Amino acid sequence: MIRAQGVASASESARATRLAAVLACVLVLGGWSDGASARANDEPKQFRAGAATSNITPWLGVSINGGMSDRKATHIHDELHARCLVLDDGKTRLAFAVCDMCMVPREVMDEAKQLVHEELEKLAPKDRPLPIENILISATHTHEAPTAAGVFQSEPDPAYPKYLARKIADGIIRANNNLQPAKIGWGVGKEPTQVFNRRWFMKPGFKLDDPFGRGTDKVRMNPPGGSPELDRPAGPTDPDVSIISVQSKDGRPIAVLANYSLHYVGDSGPGAISADYFALFADRVQELLKADRLDPPFVGIMTNGTSGDINNINFRTPRERRPTYGQMTHVAHTVAGEAHRVLQAIEYRDWVPLDVRTAKLSLGVRLPTKDEIAKAEQIVARAKSENREMRGVEEIYARETVLISKYPPKIDAILQAMRIGDLAFTAIPCEVFVEIGLQLRKESPFNPTFTISLANGYNGYLPTPEHHELGGYETWRARSSYLEVDASPKITATLLELLGELRKAK
């Protein structure tokens, strides 16, 4: 009896053991294991960052953007780069490529993004994806870079845009390859001495001409310096120097991404390719941080803020004469000094959430009338009959009128809002007026907030409706300024919606 009971107990014990094992497997496979859940919840969040540069310097002889007449590259003063940064919070991955270019058309940027997406899927199919909408590509707006977007009488070498897209993609992929555990911080400084509004009201009696003979302009862009006929600037400036800094866990600098609302400087030599003050800033920050010859190399990045009506000229006083590239160096070192001061006080986080929102906004195009096209065609034909390029603003804008007449009545503009912890920034494919950046910062639910211009495409200047009323160069219809008068309030409203979505998703 005792033995039989013992045998029965052993059998029941075995069955119980097998049942417990089966139940354990079911619970684990179903994701119900308390131990597994606890381990998953206890896993530390990891923030990673990687940076790299890709050389986008052209060959000699290419067209140079930035002037009313075309120029050809005869010298390389300093190499041009796509300066790239990739961030990863363990859930979301973001990528940035800031290019030493005047402007880059959307087609080139889209091709670069597609190449990145496809290449990373091949190279690391099991890695976290980098969606196309998580990539931001922008131009700095140096006026000494090869033409990628045709504006005025500068047209791209057909081979260069393809080359540019490939090299931008390479830079982002290399930055992704350099991902490592990191920490991140940000801060905002101020440097008001290098930014001036370039649109001016002039005193009564000053003649304001325009290319179309309308005589309706009320302001002048880049008026005569020190002129007694100056009245007052037509708008404000933005002195903020916004900084994002990324370091390795042991404090080695990985990258610094800055934002400043300065159009460009431009005191380069004739026919010379140069990245302007944007690259000199990056080099100076590297020097101040003692970050030279690191492995992987440190990457400094300066993005163009809302500088559509801002430049580096104080029109009230005569400009100090400096040697060629001297003003670029002065501006770069001044702004880098403020950036370095901010960097000393930054508090770094071991982890912050990343997020992005993207929108495609349909906007109208200011197309010329049939009469305007007919008149422009006559002006262009006259110049062509003399076998010469366009001379003077009437002829140059007549050619632009003919070209812009072939545009569709509406275009799509790509807008982005990105979040890094409590910091946010917006991206607009235009030369954005400073008033727009100031409004976005004021009404954003994030602090700090800044804007990157010339991002994800090129759709010309973006004045406010009030500035359209004032007229002036930035409003004159051309491939450099063609969006509808109400484009800026529509863009601003859309970006504020995207920022609101990012805040709600926190």
Residue pairs with C-beta under 8 A, 6 or more apart in sequence:
24 33
27 33
28 36
31 37
45 89
45 90
45 351
46 90
46 181
46 351
47 87
47 88
47 89
47 90
47 181
47 182
47 183
47 184
47 349
47 350
47 351
47 352
48 87
48 88
48 90
48 179
48 180
48 181
48 182
49 85
49 86
49 87
49 88
49 179
49 180
49 182
49 184
49 246
49 254
49 255
50 85
50 86
50 175
50 176
50 177
50 178
50 179
50 180
50 254
50 296
51 83
51 84
51 85
51 86
51 175
51 178
51 246
51 254
51 255
51 296
51 297
51 298
51 299
52 84
52 171
52 174
52 175
52 177
52 178
52 296
52 297
52 299
53 81
53 82
53 83
53 84
53 171
53 297
53 299
54 81
54 82
54 84
54 167
54 168
54 170
54 171
54 174
55 79
55 80
55 81
55 167
56 80
56 81
56 82
56 99
56 100
56 101
56 163
56 164
56 167
56 168
57 76
57 79
57 80
57 273
58 73
58 80
58 146
58 157
58 160
58 163
58 273
59 73
60 73
60 74
60 75
60 76
61 72
61 73
61 74
62 72
62 73
62 146
62 147
62 156
62 157
62 160
63 70
63 71
63 72
63 73
63 146
63 147
63 154
63 155
63 156
63 157
64 70
64 71
64 72
64 73
64 143
64 144
64 145
64 146
64 147
64 154
64 271
64 273
65 101
65 102
65 103
65 143
65 145
65 146
65 147
65 148
65 149
65 151
65 154
66 102
66 142
66 143
66 144
66 145
66 154
66 266
67 143
67 152
67 154
68 152
68 153
68 393
68 396
69 152
69 153
69 389
70 152
70 153
70 154
70 155
70 389
71 154
71 270
71 271
72 271
73 146
73 271
73 272
73 273
74 270
74 271
74 272
75 269
75 271
75 272
75 273
76 272
76 273
77 144
77 268
77 269
77 272
77 273
77 274
77 325
78 273
78 274
78 275
78 279
79 275
80 99
80 100
80 101
80 142
80 145
80 146
80 273
80 275
80 279
81 99
81 100
81 171
81 275
81 279
82 97
82 98
82 99
82 100
82 167
82 168
82 171
82 172
83 97
83 98
83 99
83 100
83 171
83 282
83 299
83 300
83 301
84 95
84 96
84 97
84 98
84 168
84 171
84 172
84 174
84 175
84 299
85 95
85 96
85 175
85 246
85 255
85 257
85 299
85 301
86 93
86 94
86 95
86 96
86 130
86 172
86 175
86 176
86 178
86 179
87 93
87 94
87 95
87 184
87 246
87 354
87 420
88 94
88 128
88 179
88 354
89 351
89 352
89 353
89 354
90 351
91 353
91 354
92 134
92 353
92 354
92 355
92 356
93 128
93 129
93 130
93 134
93 176
93 354
94 134
94 135
94 136
94 354
94 356
94 418
94 420
95 116
95 130
95 134
95 135
95 136
95 172
95 175
95 176
96 135
96 136
96 137
96 138
96 257
96 301
97 112
97 135
97 136
97 137
97 138
97 168
97 171
97 172
98 137
98 138
98 139
98 140
98 257
98 301
98 302
98 303
99 137
99 138
99 139
99 140
99 164
99 168
100 140
100 142
100 145
100 275
100 276
100 278
100 279
101 139
101 140
101 141
101 142
101 145
101 146
101 148
101 164
102 139
102 141
102 142
102 143
102 145
102 147
102 148
102 149
103 139
103 141
103 148
103 149
103 151
103 454
103 458
104 137
104 139
104 148
104 149
104 164
104 454
104 457
104 458
105 148
105 149
105 161
105 457
105 458
106 414
106 429
106 456
106 457
106 458
107 161
108 148
108 161
108 164
108 165
108 168
109 137
109 165
109 168
109 456
109 457
111 162
111 165
111 169
112 137
112 164
112 165
112 166
112 168
112 169
112 172
113 132
113 135
113 137
113 169
114 132
115 165
115 166
115 169
116 130
116 132
116 135
116 169
116 172
116 173
117 129
117 130
117 131
117 132
117 135
119 169
119 173
120 127
120 129
120 130
120 173
120 176
121 129
123 173
130 176
133 356
133 358
133 416
134 356
135 172
136 416
136 418
136 427
136 452
136 455
136 456
137 168
137 455
137 456
138 303
138 304
138 427
138 452
138 453
138 454
138 455
138 456
139 304
139 454
139 458
140 264
140 275
140 276
140 278
140 302
140 303
140 304
140 454
141 263
141 264
141 304
141 307
141 431
141 453
141 454
142 264
142 274
142 275
142 276
142 278
143 264
143 266
143 268
143 276
144 266
144 268
144 272
144 273
144 274
144 275
144 276
145 273
145 274
145 275
146 156
146 157
146 160
146 273
147 154
147 155
147 156
147 157
147 160
148 156
148 160
148 161
148 164
149 156
149 458
149 479
150 156
150 479
151 478
151 479
151 480
152 396
152 400
152 478
152 479
152 480
153 389
153 390
153 396
153 399
175 299
178 296
180 248
180 254
181 248
181 249
182 246
182 247
182 248
182 249
182 254
183 246
183 247
183 248
183 249
183 348
183 349
183 350
184 244
184 245
184 246
184 247
184 348
184 349
184 352
184 420
184 421
185 244
185 245
185 346
185 347
185 348
185 349
186 242
186 243
186 244
186 245
186 346
186 420
186 421
186 423
186 448
187 242
187 243
187 245
187 342
187 343
187 345
187 346
188 240
188 241
188 242
188 243
188 342
188 448
189 240
189 241
189 243
189 338
189 339
189 341
189 342
190 239
190 240
190 241
190 338
191 239
191 241
191 260
191 334
191 335
191 338
192 237
192 239
193 334
194 262
194 312
194 331
194 334
194 335
195 237
195 238
195 239
195 260
195 261
195 262
195 307
195 310
195 311
195 312
196 233
196 237
196 310
196 311
196 312
196 313
196 314
196 315
197 233
197 234
197 235
197 236
197 237
197 309
197 310
197 434
198 221
198 222
198 263
198 309
198 310
198 311
198 313
198 315
199 219
199 220
199 221
199 233
199 234
199 235
199 309
199 467
199 470
199 472
199 474
200 219
200 220
200 221
200 223
200 230
200 231
200 232
200 233
200 234
200 315
201 218
201 219
201 231
201 232
201 233
201 234
202 208
202 219
202 220
202 223
202 229
202 230
202 231
203 228
203 229
203 230
203 231
205 229
206 220
206 229
208 215
208 217
208 218
208 219
208 220
208 471
209 215
209 217
209 393
210 216
210 217
210 393
210 471
210 476
211 393
211 394
211 396
211 397
211 398
211 476
212 372
212 397
212 476
213 394
216 471
217 470
217 471
217 472
218 469
218 470
218 471
218 472
219 234
219 470
219 471
219 472
220 472
221 472
221 473
221 474
222 311
222 313
222 315
222 473
223 229
223 230
223 315
224 230
224 315
225 313
225 315
225 317
225 318
225 319
226 315
226 316
226 317
226 318
227 315
230 315
230 316
234 309
234 467
234 470
234 472
235 309
235 433
235 434
235 435
235 467
236 434
236 435
236 438
237 261
237 310
237 434
238 261
238 305
238 306
238 310
238 434
238 437
238 438
240 259
240 260
240 261
240 305
240 441
240 448
240 450
241 258
241 259
241 260
241 335
241 338
241 339
241 342
242 258
242 259
242 260
242 305
242 425
242 448
242 450
243 256
243 257
243 258
243 339
243 342
243 343
243 346
244 256
244 257
244 258
244 420
244 423
245 253
245 255
245 256
245 343
245 346
245 348
246 253
246 254
246 255
246 256
247 253
247 254
247 348
248 254
249 350
252 291
252 294
253 286
253 289
253 291
253 294
253 298
254 296
254 298
254 299
255 298
255 299
255 300
255 301
256 282
256 285
256 289
256 299
256 300
256 301
256 339
256 343
257 301
257 303
258 281
258 285
258 300
258 301
258 302
258 303
258 335
258 339
259 302
259 303
259 304
259 305
259 425
259 450
259 451
259 452
260 302
260 303
260 304
260 305
260 335
261 304
261 305
261 306
261 307
261 310
261 434
261 437
262 277
262 304
262 305
262 307
262 310
262 311
262 312
262 331
262 335
263 304
263 307
263 308
263 310
263 311
263 312
263 431
264 276
264 277
264 278
264 311
264 312
265 276
265 277
265 312
265 327
265 328
265 331
266 276
266 328
267 322
267 324
267 325
267 326
267 327
267 328
268 274
268 276
268 324
268 325
268 328
269 324
269 325
274 325
274 328
276 328
277 302
277 328
277 329
277 331
277 332
277 335
278 302
278 304
278 332
279 302
280 328
280 329
280 331
280 332
280 333
281 300
281 302
281 332
281 335
281 336
281 339
282 299
282 300
282 301
282 302
283 300
283 332
284 332
284 333
284 336
285 291
285 300
285 336
285 339
285 340
285 343
286 292
286 298
286 300
288 336
288 337
288 340
289 298
289 340
289 343
291 298
292 298
302 335
303 452
303 453
304 452
304 453
304 454
305 432
305 434
305 437
305 450
305 451
305 452
305 453
306 432
306 433
306 434
306 435
306 436
306 437
306 438
306 451
306 453
307 431
307 432
307 434
307 453
308 430
308 431
308 432
308 433
308 434
308 453
308 461
308 462
308 463
308 474
309 433
309 434
309 435
309 463
309 467
309 474
310 434
312 327
312 331
313 319
322 330
349 421
352 420
352 421
352 422
353 419
353 421
353 506
354 418
354 419
354 420
355 418
355 419
355 502
355 505
356 416
356 417
356 418
356 419
356 502
357 416
357 417
357 418
357 498
357 499
357 501
357 502
358 414
358 415
358 416
358 417
358 498
359 414
359 415
359 416
359 494
359 497
359 498
360 412
360 413
360 414
360 415
361 412
361 413
361 415
361 490
361 491
361 494
362 410
362 411
362 412
363 410
363 411
363 412
363 413
363 459
363 483
363 484
363 487
363 490
363 491
364 409
364 410
364 483
364 484
364 487
365 404
365 407
365 408
365 409
365 410
365 411
365 482
365 483
365 484
366 404
366 477
366 482
366 483
366 484
366 485
367 404
367 405
367 407
367 409
368 376
368 401
368 404
368 405
368 477
372 401
373 401
373 402
373 405
375 398
376 397
376 398
376 399
376 401
376 402
376 405
377 398
377 402
379 394
379 395
379 398
380 390
380 395
380 398
380 399
380 402
383 389
383 390
383 391
383 395
390 396
390 398
390 399
397 476
397 477
397 478
400 477
400 478
400 479
400 480
401 477
401 478
403 479
404 477
404 478
404 479
404 482
407 482
411 459
411 483
413 428
413 429
413 430
413 457
413 459
413 483
413 487
413 491
414 429
414 456
414 457
415 426
415 427
415 428
415 429
415 456
415 491
415 494
415 495
415 498
416 426
416 427
416 455
416 456
416 498
417 424
417 425
417 426
417 427
417 495
417 498
417 499
417 501
417 502
418 424
418 425
418 426
418 427
418 502
419 446
419 502
422 446
422 447
423 446
423 448
423 449
424 444
424 445
424 446
424 448
424 449
424 499
424 502
425 449
425 450
425 451
425 452
426 440
426 449
426 450
426 451
426 452
426 495
426 498
426 499
427 451
427 452
427 455
427 456
428 436
428 451
428 452
428 453
428 455
428 462
428 491
428 495
429 454
429 455
429 456
429 457
429 458
429 459
430 453
430 454
430 458
430 459
430 460
430 461
430 462
430 483
430 491
431 453
431 454
431 460
431 461
431 462
431 474
431 480
432 451
432 453
432 462
433 461
433 462
433 463
433 464
433 467
433 474
433 488
435 464
435 466
435 467
436 451
436 462
436 464
436 488
436 491
436 492
437 450
437 451
439 492
440 449
440 451
440 492
440 495
440 496
440 499
441 448
441 449
441 450
441 451
443 496
444 496
444 499
445 499
445 500
445 502
445 503
446 499
446 502
446 503
449 499
459 482
459 483
460 478
460 479
460 480
460 481
460 482
460 483
461 474
461 475
461 480
461 481
462 483
462 487
462 488
462 491
463 474
463 475
463 481
463 488
464 488
464 489
465 485
465 486
465 488
465 489
467 474
467 475
468 475
468 485
474 481
475 481
